[in-house]
Structures are given as C-alpha cells and as structure tokens.
Amino acid sequence: MGSFLNTLIVRAPGDEGIVRPGPHCIDCDARLGLADLVPVFSWVASRGKCRHCGEPIPVGYPVVEVANLVLWMLAAVRFGASWDLVPYLAFFSVLLALSVIDLELYLLPNRITYPSIVASVVAIPILSLALRHDPALSIKSAYLGGVGYAGFLLVVLLLWELIVRREGMGMGDVKLAILLGLWVGWIHLMLVVYALVVACVIGVVVGLVILVVRRSSRAFPFGPWLAIGAIAVIMYSDRILESLNRLPAAW
C-alpha cells in the first residue's frame, strides 16, 4: 500500500493515469518490478537509487511508507480485529496522501477527494446496515458530519475573504472537510466538533511558529492539520464519548 500511495502522491496532481502506466522510474522511465516496490526495503537495498539509471530516489518515498505503516498500526490499536478497521485503514491512507501533496504543492487534488467522497457516501450506508445496531442513526450522523464540517469551513472561508480581502483556506480544504466529517461523524456526530477544534488549535500553533521563524504571515497548507485533528479524535473517540456521557451525571 505504501508504494501505491507514493504513486498516487506523484501522479494525482498531474494528468498521468493513477493505475496505468505501471510503476516506473520518473527519471529514466524504466519499469519497476516487484523487487523495486517492497516498502522501505527496496529503497534501503538500492541505497536510495534507481537500480536502472542510478538517479537518487527521494527519501520521501520510504518516509511515506513508514508513515502509512504507523497509521495502520494506530488504526489497528483503535479498532482491533473488527470490520470497522477496514474502512479506516483506507481513510487514514487517503489522508496521508492528501497531506503530503498539500505540504508539497499547497493542493488537495480533486482526483483524490472526489472519488473518496463518492466512495464514502456509498460505503457508509452499506457498512451501517452490516455493522451498526441503529443504521439510520449512523448514516444520518455521518452525512450531517460531512455537511456540517464542510459548511462551517465554507462560511469561515467566505467571511475571511469578505472581511480581510485576501485568500484564506482553499475550497480543497472544504472538500476535505466533507470526507473528514463523514468518517468522524460515522462514529459520533459530536466528535466532528472536537476534530475541528483540534485542527484549529494545531493550525494556530503552526501558523504562529511560521510567523516567528520566518517573520512573515506567509500562507501555509491547512489540510494536514485537518487530517491530524480527525485522526487524533478518532483515536481518542472512546474516551471523549465516555467523558460526554458522564457530563449529565456531573450536573
């Protein structure tokens, strides 16, 4: 999966097909075999170079592969050996790909976000019917989460541009919020609020650090922090919901 994510990250922002042509060196165009596509080990074995032309392979490739493994391990810790694990493995990988692209290019490609949203909208009712005791509630929670999260960011975006007269977040962040709201909301609708708060806190901290280090208010991508906020809330969702359930008793 890590090797496919690297292909997705490289190709999605451009016009090249995601699946075809097959894996190939971006420098010499030589086709890559299975021996070249083993996550991390292929890069180490080739000493970080293409075995056909000798050109360096960016260290970002194994970093993405390791990051994807870590995210999958986190998902496994959170969901265990349950069917819930399967969609969240895919969800975490998509967020990783989008985050890397956004960090590099300040872009969240429609070639990833649109298919991911459509697949989620279709998959959630099916999964809810198969896995949830109250499918209707789960479906409603997910859909409201997607619409609510994206709607809130859209309002913030429009107000920012109206008042400050300069570009803030992009529409890519709004579309990403649909995807985040769907899968965070599928667990519980209130978690979407927590995901937004965590993302905003991280975004503000990162923005202040950039302001201090660079001494400028240069724009920075917000997509990765939205993704981190969602993943963090999903990982701690049980504890958050337990705390929420205790609130009435405390009052």
Protein Blocks (a to p, Z undefined) as FASTA:
>chain_A
ZZmmmmmmmmmmmmbdfkbccdddfklopacdfklmgghklmmmnnopafklopacdfkl
mmmmmmmmmmmmmmmmmnopafklmmmmmmmmmmmmmmmmmmmnopacfklmmmmmmmmm
mmmmmmmmmmpmblmlmmmmmmmmmmmmmmmmmmmmmmmmmmnopafddfklmmmmmmmm
mmmmmmomklmmmmmmmmmmmmmmmmmmmmmmnopabdcdfklmmmmmmmmmmmmmmmmm
mmmmmmmmmZZ
